[in-house]
Amino acid sequence: MEDFAQRKLLSALSHGSIFISSTIVAIGIPIAILFISEDVIVKENAKEAINFHLNLYLYAVFFALLILVAIGIPLLILLGVASFVMPILAIVYTLGQPGKPYRYPLIFRLL
């Protein structure tokens, strides 16, 4: 029997860890959930959250380099908005449909 309450909590915590801290420490929560949980859906959500974190860091470095050509600042602002809105959408999705993992659009899946 599947425990949907635990699945919802751990999946939402994986995606919501970005709100706890914007530093690299926030990526530790989905990594810990990935290793602790035995639920396949929770593991997929944790992997997706890790991929989202890594993509945000890579995009931020790349966009910061583009500040020299004056397009970096709007892209960094857009990245900041996306880093706030996308995890909220992921949390709402995982709470509404606990049987399916959430997939972030427009990210590279490194894991």
Backbone as JSON Lines, residues from 0, in Angstrom:
{"i":0,"aa":"M","n":[0.83,-1.18,0.0],"ca":[0.0,0.0,0.0],"c":[0.87,1.24,0.0]}
{"i":1,"aa":"E","n":[0.53,2.18,-0.84],"ca":[1.32,3.4,-0.97],"c":[0.87,4.44,0.05]}
{"i":2,"aa":"D","n":[1.83,5.14,0.62],"ca":[1.54,6.19,1.59],"c":[1.58,7.53,0.86]}
{"i":3,"aa":"F","n":[0.4,7.98,0.4],"ca":[0.32,9.21,-0.38],"c":[0.69,10.44,0.43]}
{"i":4,"aa":"A","n":[0.39,10.43,1.73],"ca":[0.71,11.59,2.56],"c":[2.23,11.79,2.65]}
{"i":5,"aa":"Q","n":[2.95,10.7,2.85],"ca":[4.41,10.79,2.91],"c":[4.98,11.14,1.55]}
{"i":6,"aa":"R","n":[4.41,10.58,0.49],"ca":[4.87,10.89,-0.86],"c":[4.68,12.37,-1.18]}
{"i":7,"aa":"K","n":[3.52,12.91,-0.82],"ca":[3.25,14.33,-1.06],"c":[4.22,15.2,-0.28]}
{"i":8,"aa":"L","n":[4.43,14.86,0.99],"ca":[5.31,15.66,1.84],"c":[6.74,15.67,1.32]}
{"i":9,"aa":"L","n":[7.3,14.5,1.03],"ca":[8.68,14.42,0.58],"c":[8.87,15.03,-0.81]}
{"i":10,"aa":"S","n":[7.9,14.84,-1.69],"ca":[7.99,15.43,-3.02],"c":[7.91,16.94,-2.95]}
{"i":11,"aa":"A","n":[6.98,17.46,-2.14],"ca":[6.86,18.91,-1.99],"c":[8.1,19.5,-1.31]}
{"i":12,"aa":"L","n":[8.66,18.77,-0.35],"ca":[9.87,19.23,0.32],"c":[11.05,19.27,-0.65]}
{"i":13,"aa":"S","n":[11.13,18.3,-1.54],"ca":[12.2,18.29,-2.54],"c":[12.13,19.53,-3.42]}
{"i":14,"aa":"H","n":[10.95,19.82,-3.92],"ca":[10.79,20.97,-4.82],"c":[10.84,22.3,-4.06]}
{"i":15,"aa":"G","n":[10.38,22.3,-2.83],"ca":[10.33,23.54,-2.05],"c":[11.63,23.88,-1.35]}
{"i":16,"aa":"S","n":[12.62,23.02,-1.43],"ca":[13.89,23.28,-0.73],"c":[14.59,24.53,-1.26]}
{"i":17,"aa":"I","n":[14.27,24.95,-2.46],"ca":[14.87,26.16,-3.02],"c":[14.47,27.39,-2.21]}
{"i":18,"aa":"F","n":[13.34,27.33,-1.53],"ca":[12.88,28.47,-0.73],"c":[13.56,28.54,0.63]}
{"i":19,"aa":"I","n":[14.14,27.44,1.07],"ca":[14.82,27.43,2.36],"c":[16.1,28.24,2.29]}
{"i":20,"aa":"S","n":[16.82,28.08,1.2],"ca":[18.08,28.8,1.02],"c":[18.39,28.83,-0.47]}
{"i":21,"aa":"S","n":[18.98,29.91,-0.92],"ca":[19.35,29.99,-2.33],"c":[20.79,29.57,-2.56]}
{"i":22,"aa":"T","n":[21.42,29.07,-1.52],"ca":[22.81,28.62,-1.65],"c":[22.84,27.15,-2.0]}
{"i":23,"aa":"I","n":[24.01,26.64,-2.1],"ca":[24.2,25.23,-2.46],"c":[23.69,24.3,-1.36]}
{"i":24,"aa":"V","n":[23.51,24.81,-0.15],"ca":[23.0,23.99,0.95],"c":[21.6,23.47,0.63]}
{"i":25,"aa":"A","n":[20.8,24.23,-0.1],"ca":[19.42,23.84,-0.42],"c":[19.36,22.58,-1.27]}
{"i":26,"aa":"I","n":[20.4,22.3,-2.0],"ca":[20.4,21.1,-2.84],"c":[20.59,19.84,-2.0]}
{"i":27,"aa":"G","n":[21.05,20.01,-0.78],"ca":[21.25,18.85,0.11],"c":[19.96,18.17,0.52]}
{"i":28,"aa":"I","n":[18.87,18.91,0.59],"ca":[17.59,18.33,0.98],"c":[17.1,17.31,-0.04]}
{"i":29,"aa":"P","n":[17.02,17.66,-1.34],"ca":[16.6,16.63,-2.29],"c":[17.6,15.48,-2.42]}
{"i":30,"aa":"I","n":[18.88,15.76,-2.2],"ca":[19.87,14.67,-2.24],"c":[19.61,13.7,-1.1]}
{"i":31,"aa":"A","n":[19.36,14.23,0.1],"ca":[19.07,13.37,1.25],"c":[17.79,12.57,1.02]}
{"i":32,"aa":"I","n":[16.77,13.22,0.47],"ca":[15.51,12.52,0.19],"c":[15.73,11.43,-0.86]}
{"i":33,"aa":"L","n":[16.57,11.71,-1.84],"ca":[16.87,10.71,-2.87],"c":[17.47,9.45,-2.26]}
{"i":34,"aa":"F","n":[18.36,9.6,-1.29],"ca":[19.01,8.45,-0.68],"c":[18.17,7.78,0.39]}
{"i":35,"aa":"I","n":[17.32,8.52,1.06],"ca":[16.55,7.95,2.17],"c":[15.27,7.26,1.7]}
{"i":36,"aa":"S","n":[14.58,7.85,0.75],"ca":[13.27,7.34,0.34],"c":[13.4,6.08,-0.5]}
{"i":37,"aa":"E","n":[12.41,5.23,-0.35],"ca":[12.33,4.01,-1.16],"c":[11.25,4.12,-2.23]}
{"i":38,"aa":"D","n":[10.46,5.19,-2.19],"ca":[9.37,5.4,-3.13],"c":[9.92,5.9,-4.46]}
{"i":39,"aa":"V","n":[9.52,5.25,-5.54],"ca":[10.02,5.59,-6.88],"c":[9.61,7.0,-7.29]}
{"i":40,"aa":"I","n":[8.37,7.39,-7.0],"ca":[7.89,8.72,-7.38],"c":[8.64,9.8,-6.61]}
{"i":41,"aa":"V","n":[8.88,9.59,-5.33],"ca":[9.62,10.55,-4.52],"c":[11.05,10.68,-5.04]}
{"i":42,"aa":"K","n":[11.66,9.56,-5.41],"ca":[13.02,9.59,-5.96],"c":[13.07,10.38,-7.27]}
{"i":43,"aa":"E","n":[12.06,10.2,-8.12],"ca":[12.02,10.94,-9.38],"c":[11.84,12.44,-9.13]}
{"i":44,"aa":"N","n":[10.99,12.79,-8.17],"ca":[10.82,14.2,-7.83],"c":[12.09,14.79,-7.24]}
{"i":45,"aa":"A","n":[12.8,14.02,-6.43],"ca":[14.06,14.5,-5.85],"c":[15.11,14.7,-6.95]}
{"i":46,"aa":"K","n":[15.19,13.77,-7.89],"ca":[16.13,13.92,-9.01],"c":[15.8,15.16,-9.83]}
{"i":47,"aa":"E","n":[14.54,15.38,-10.07],"ca":[14.12,16.54,-10.86],"c":[14.44,17.84,-10.12]}
{"i":48,"aa":"A","n":[14.25,17.84,-8.79],"ca":[14.59,19.03,-8.01],"c":[16.09,19.28,-8.03]}
{"i":49,"aa":"I","n":[16.89,18.23,-7.95],"ca":[18.35,18.38,-8.03],"c":[18.75,18.94,-9.39]}
{"i":50,"aa":"N","n":[18.15,18.42,-10.44],"ca":[18.43,18.93,-11.78],"c":[18.04,20.4,-11.91]}
{"i":51,"aa":"F","n":[16.93,20.78,-11.3],"ca":[16.5,22.17,-11.35],"c":[17.5,23.07,-10.63]}
{"i":52,"aa":"H","n":[17.95,22.64,-9.46],"ca":[18.97,23.41,-8.72],"c":[20.23,23.59,-9.55]}
{"i":53,"aa":"L","n":[20.72,22.49,-10.11],"ca":[21.95,22.55,-10.89],"c":[21.79,23.45,-12.11]}
{"i":54,"aa":"N","n":[20.64,23.37,-12.76],"ca":[20.38,24.24,-13.92],"c":[20.34,25.7,-13.51]}
{"i":55,"aa":"L","n":[19.73,26.0,-12.38],"ca":[19.7,27.39,-11.92],"c":[21.11,27.92,-11.7]}
{"i":56,"aa":"Y","n":[21.97,27.12,-11.08],"ca":[23.34,27.57,-10.83],"c":[24.09,27.78,-12.14]}
{"i":57,"aa":"L","n":[23.92,26.86,-13.08],"ca":[24.61,26.98,-14.37],"c":[24.11,28.19,-15.16]}
{"i":58,"aa":"Y","n":[22.79,28.36,-15.2],"ca":[22.23,29.52,-15.89],"c":[22.67,30.83,-15.25]}
{"i":59,"aa":"A","n":[22.72,30.86,-13.91],"ca":[23.12,32.09,-13.22],"c":[24.55,32.47,-13.57]}
{"i":60,"aa":"V","n":[25.45,31.5,-13.62],"ca":[26.84,31.8,-13.99],"c":[26.92,32.29,-15.43]}
{"i":61,"aa":"F","n":[26.21,31.61,-16.32],"ca":[26.23,32.0,-17.72],"c":[25.63,33.39,-17.93]}
{"i":62,"aa":"F","n":[24.5,33.66,-17.3],"ca":[23.87,34.97,-17.44],"c":[24.7,36.07,-16.8]}
{"i":63,"aa":"A","n":[25.4,35.75,-15.71],"ca":[26.27,36.74,-15.08],"c":[27.41,37.13,-16.02]}
{"i":64,"aa":"L","n":[27.9,36.17,-16.79],"ca":[28.93,36.47,-17.77],"c":[28.39,37.36,-18.89]}
{"i":65,"aa":"L","n":[27.09,37.25,-19.17],"ca":[26.48,38.04,-20.22],"c":[26.18,39.48,-19.79]}
{"i":66,"aa":"I","n":[26.44,39.81,-18.54],"ca":[26.24,41.19,-18.09],"c":[27.13,42.14,-18.89]}
{"i":67,"aa":"L","n":[28.26,41.63,-19.33],"ca":[29.18,42.46,-20.1],"c":[28.59,42.94,-21.41]}
{"i":68,"aa":"V","n":[27.63,42.19,-21.96],"ca":[27.0,42.6,-23.21],"c":[25.59,43.14,-22.98]}
{"i":69,"aa":"A","n":[25.28,43.5,-21.76],"ca":[24.05,44.19,-21.35],"c":[22.77,43.37,-21.45]}
{"i":70,"aa":"I","n":[22.84,42.11,-21.85],"ca":[21.63,41.31,-21.87],"c":[21.54,40.42,-20.62]}
{"i":71,"aa":"G","n":[22.61,40.35,-19.87],"ca":[22.66,39.49,-18.69],"c":[21.72,39.91,-17.58]}
{"i":72,"aa":"I","n":[21.55,41.2,-17.37],"ca":[20.69,41.67,-16.27],"c":[19.23,41.26,-16.47]}
{"i":73,"aa":"P","n":[18.63,41.48,-17.64],"ca":[17.24,41.01,-17.81],"c":[17.13,39.49,-17.71]}
{"i":74,"aa":"L","n":[18.14,38.78,-18.19],"ca":[18.09,37.32,-18.09],"c":[18.2,36.86,-16.65]}
{"i":75,"aa":"L","n":[19.01,37.53,-15.85],"ca":[19.11,37.19,-14.43],"c":[17.8,37.49,-13.7]}
{"i":76,"aa":"I","n":[17.14,38.57,-14.07],"ca":[15.84,38.88,-13.48],"c":[14.82,37.81,-13.85]}
{"i":77,"aa":"L","n":[14.81,37.41,-15.1],"ca":[13.92,36.35,-15.56],"c":[14.23,35.03,-14.84]}
{"i":78,"aa":"L","n":[15.49,34.74,-14.64],"ca":[15.89,33.53,-13.92],"c":[15.42,33.59,-12.47]}
{"i":79,"aa":"G","n":[15.49,34.76,-11.85],"ca":[14.99,34.92,-10.49],"c":[13.5,34.67,-10.39]}
{"i":80,"aa":"V","n":[12.75,35.16,-11.36],"ca":[11.31,34.93,-11.38],"c":[11.02,33.44,-11.58]}
{"i":81,"aa":"A","n":[11.74,32.82,-12.51],"ca":[11.53,31.39,-12.77],"c":[11.9,30.54,-11.56]}
{"i":82,"aa":"S","n":[12.94,30.95,-10.82],"ca":[13.34,30.17,-9.65],"c":[12.33,30.29,-8.51]}
{"i":83,"aa":"F","n":[11.44,31.25,-8.6],"ca":[10.39,31.39,-7.61],"c":[9.1,30.71,-8.08]}
{"i":84,"aa":"V","n":[8.73,30.9,-9.34],"ca":[7.45,30.41,-9.86],"c":[7.48,28.9,-10.14]}
{"i":85,"aa":"M","n":[8.55,28.42,-10.74],"ca":[8.59,27.01,-11.15],"c":[8.48,26.03,-9.97]}
{"i":86,"aa":"P","n":[9.19,26.25,-8.85],"ca":[8.99,25.34,-7.72],"c":[7.58,25.38,-7.14]}
{"i":87,"aa":"I","n":[6.94,26.55,-7.17],"ca":[5.56,26.62,-6.69],"c":[4.66,25.76,-7.57]}
{"i":88,"aa":"L","n":[4.84,25.84,-8.88],"ca":[4.07,25.0,-9.8],"c":[4.34,23.52,-9.54]}
{"i":89,"aa":"A","n":[5.6,23.18,-9.27],"ca":[5.97,21.79,-8.98],"c":[5.31,21.3,-7.69]}
{"i":90,"aa":"I","n":[5.29,22.15,-6.67],"ca":[4.66,21.75,-5.4],"c":[3.17,21.54,-5.59]}
{"i":91,"aa":"V","n":[2.51,22.45,-6.28],"ca":[1.07,22.32,-6.52],"c":[0.79,21.04,-7.32]}
{"i":92,"aa":"Y","n":[1.61,20.76,-8.31],"ca":[1.41,19.56,-9.14],"c":[1.59,18.29,-8.32]}
{"i":93,"aa":"T","n":[2.67,18.23,-7.52],"ca":[2.92,17.01,-6.74],"c":[1.88,16.8,-5.64]}
{"i":94,"aa":"L","n":[1.34,17.88,-5.1],"ca":[0.28,17.72,-4.1],"c":[-1.04,17.31,-4.75]}
{"i":95,"aa":"G","n":[-1.27,17.75,-5.97],"ca":[-2.51,17.42,-6.68],"c":[-2.5,16.06,-7.34]}
{"i":96,"aa":"Q","n":[-1.33,15.65,-7.8],"ca":[-1.2,14.36,-8.48],"c":[-0.02,13.59,-7.89]}
{"i":97,"aa":"P","n":[-0.2,12.97,-6.74],"ca":[0.92,12.3,-6.09],"c":[1.41,11.05,-6.81]}
{"i":98,"aa":"G","n":[0.68,10.57,-7.78],"ca":[1.08,9.37,-8.5],"c":[2.0,9.63,-9.67]}
{"i":99,"aa":"K","n":[2.28,10.9,-9.97],"ca":[3.12,11.24,-11.12],"c":[4.24,12.18,-10.68]}
{"i":100,"aa":"P","n":[5.45,11.93,-11.16],"ca":[6.53,12.89,-10.85],"c":[6.4,14.13,-11.72]}
{"i":101,"aa":"Y","n":[6.84,15.26,-11.19],"ca":[6.8,16.52,-11.93],"c":[8.06,16.65,-12.77]}
{"i":102,"aa":"R","n":[7.92,17.18,-13.98],"ca":[9.06,17.44,-14.86],"c":[9.12,18.93,-15.17]}
{"i":103,"aa":"Y","n":[10.24,19.57,-14.79],"ca":[10.43,20.98,-15.09],"c":[10.66,21.15,-16.59]}
{"i":104,"aa":"P","n":[10.03,22.16,-17.2],"ca":[10.31,22.42,-18.61],"c":[11.63,23.17,-18.79]}
{"i":105,"aa":"L","n":[12.24,23.0,-19.93],"ca":[13.41,23.78,-20.36],"c":[14.64,23.61,-19.46]}
{"i":106,"aa":"I","n":[14.83,22.43,-18.88],"ca":[16.05,22.19,-18.12],"c":[16.78,20.99,-18.7]}
{"i":107,"aa":"F","n":[18.07,20.95,-18.45],"ca":[18.87,19.8,-18.84],"c":[18.83,18.8,-17.69]}
{"i":108,"aa":"R","n":[18.57,17.56,-18.01],"ca":[18.53,16.54,-16.98],"c":[19.89,15.88,-16.87]}
{"i":109,"aa":"L","n":[20.6,16.24,-15.82],"ca":[21.95,15.74,-15.6],"c":[21.94,14.43,-14.84]}
{"i":110,"aa":"L","n":[20.89,14.16,-14.08],"ca":[20.76,12.9,-13.33],"c":[19.71,12.03,-13.96]}
